[in-house]
């Protein structure tokens, strides 16, 4: 790096063909690069303050197959209720049973320290499951919106009255 700096300084000490000192051009270029680097640094630091990742809600049908497991990495989950009604947060214990943990009003949040091997289920007031969340190591948000339904695969059917598109070979 010092060799490059010495070469740039030696080049700057000479005058250019039009009489303008190269040092002024280098200073202008250096200032532009500094501003660009400062802007990039701000953008990168701004992106890093984005916040915790959002957990993907899983379909409630998988609740029967889940149970907590010993070990794993520590996790922090913040549940955010964006629904218009109250919800209940349950921890799935080591036997696969629901353990009541927290009641959330509409718009309320709740944070819990847990492990990434401990699943959580969100239910309505009548105990119907809305979504299941599996924590990830570190901090994450579990946003409760609407009930999650499993994806249904639709068979591909081409309408028989519409022929497939074909290309002509003449331009």
C-alpha positions in Angstrom: 0.0 0.0 0.0 2.8 2.4 0.8 4.5 1.7 -2.6 1.3 2.6 -4.4 0.9 5.8 -2.3 4.5 6.8 -3.1 3.9 6.2 -6.8 0.7 8.3 -6.8 2.6 11.1 -4.9 5.5 11.0 -7.4 3.0 11.2 -10.3 1.2 14.1 -8.6 4.4 16.1 -8.3 4.7 16.5 -12.1 2.7 19.0 -14.1 0.3 17.7 -16.8 0.3 18.8 -20.5 -2.3 21.5 -20.0 -0.7 23.1 -17.0 -3.1 21.9 -14.4 -1.4 20.2 -11.6 -2.2 16.5 -11.4 -2.4 16.8 -7.6 -5.7 18.8 -8.0 -7.1 16.0 -10.2 -6.0 13.4 -7.7 -7.5 15.4 -4.8 -10.8 15.7 -6.6 -10.8 12.0 -7.4 -9.8 11.2 -3.8 -12.6 13.3 -2.4 -15.1 11.6 -4.7 -13.9 8.2 -3.6 -14.0 9.2 0.0 -17.6 10.4 -0.3 -18.6 7.2 -2.1 -16.9 5.0 0.5 -18.5 7.0 3.3 -21.9 6.6 1.6 -21.3 2.9 1.1 -20.2 2.5 4.7 -23.4 4.2 5.9 -25.5 2.0 3.7 -23.8 -1.1 5.0 -24.2 -0.1 8.6 -27.8 0.9 8.0 -28.5 -2.5 6.5 -26.9 -4.3 9.5 -29.3 -2.5 11.8 -32.3 -4.1 9.9 -33.3 -6.2 12.9 -33.8 -9.8 13.6 -34.8 -12.3 11.0 -38.5 -13.2 10.6 -39.4 -16.9 11.3 -41.4 -18.6 8.6 -44.7 -19.8 10.0 -45.3 -23.5 9.5 -48.6 -25.2 8.9 -50.4 -26.3 12.1 -50.9 -29.8 10.8 -47.3 -30.6 11.7 -47.8 -29.9 15.4 -48.5 -33.6 16.2 -45.1 -34.6 14.9 -43.1 -32.0 17.0 -41.6 -32.1 20.4 -38.8 -30.3 22.2 -35.3 -31.9 22.2 -32.5 -31.3 24.8 -29.6 -29.2 23.6 -29.3 -26.9 20.7 -28.3 -23.3 20.4 -29.9 -20.4 22.4 -32.5 -18.4 20.6 -34.6 -15.3 21.3 -38.0 -15.1 19.7 -40.3 -12.0 19.7 -43.9 -12.9 18.9 -45.8 -10.1 17.2 -49.6 -10.4 17.0 -50.8 -8.6 13.8 -54.2 -10.3 13.9 -57.4 -8.6 14.9 -58.1 -11.1 17.7 -56.4 -12.5 20.8 -53.9 -15.4 20.4 -52.3 -17.9 22.8 -48.6 -18.9 22.6 -47.8 -22.5 23.6 -44.5 -24.2 24.0 -44.4 -27.8 22.8 -42.7 -29.7 25.6 -40.6 -32.9 25.5 -43.6 -35.1 25.3 -45.2 -33.2 22.4 -47.8 -31.6 24.6 -48.8 -27.9 24.6 -47.7 -25.9 27.6 -49.5 -22.5 27.9 -47.0 -19.7 27.9 -48.5 -16.3 27.0 -51.7 -14.6 25.9 -51.3 -11.8 23.3 -53.8 -9.0 22.6 -54.1 -7.6 19.0 -51.0 -5.6 18.3 -49.1 -6.9 21.3 -45.6 -8.4 21.4 -43.9 -10.9 23.7 -40.2 -12.0 23.8 -38.9 -15.3 25.1 -35.5 -16.8 25.5 -35.6 -20.4 24.3 -33.6 -23.0 22.3 -33.7 -23.6 18.6 -34.9 -27.2 19.3 -38.0 -26.0 21.1 -41.1 -25.5 18.8 -43.9 -23.1 19.6 -47.5 -23.1 18.4 -49.9 -20.1 18.2 -53.6 -20.7 18.8 -56.9 -18.8 18.8 -59.1 -18.4 21.9 -60.8 -21.7 21.0 -57.5 -23.6 20.9 -57.4 -24.0 17.2 -53.7 -23.8 15.9 -52.9 -20.9 13.6 -49.2 -21.5 13.0 -46.1 -23.3 14.3 -42.7 -21.6 14.7 -39.3 -23.3 15.0 -36.7 -20.9 16.4 -33.3 -20.4 14.8 -30.1 -19.6 16.7 -29.9 -16.0 17.7 -32.7 -13.4 17.6 -35.8 -13.7 15.4 -39.3 -12.4 15.1 -42.4 -14.6 14.8 -45.1 -12.5 13.2 -48.6 -13.8 13.6 -50.8 -12.8 10.7 -53.4 -15.3 9.5 -53.8 -19.0 9.6 -51.2 -20.9 7.6 -52.6 -23.5 5.3 -50.5 -26.2 3.6 -49.7 -25.6 0.0 -52.0 -27.5 -2.3 -50.6 -28.7 -5.6 -52.8 -28.1 -8.5 -52.5 -30.4 -11.4 -51.2 -28.7 -14.6 -54.0 -28.7 -17.2 -53.7 -27.1 -20.6 -57.0 -25.9 -22.0 -57.7 -28.1 -25.0 -59.2 -25.3 -27.1 -56.0 -23.3 -27.1 -53.2 -24.9 -29.1 -49.7 -24.6 -27.8 -47.7 -21.6 -29.2 -45.4 -22.5 -32.1 -42.8 -20.5 -33.8 -42.5 -19.9 -37.5 -39.1 -20.4 -39.0 -39.5 -17.5 -41.5 -38.4 -14.1 -40.2 
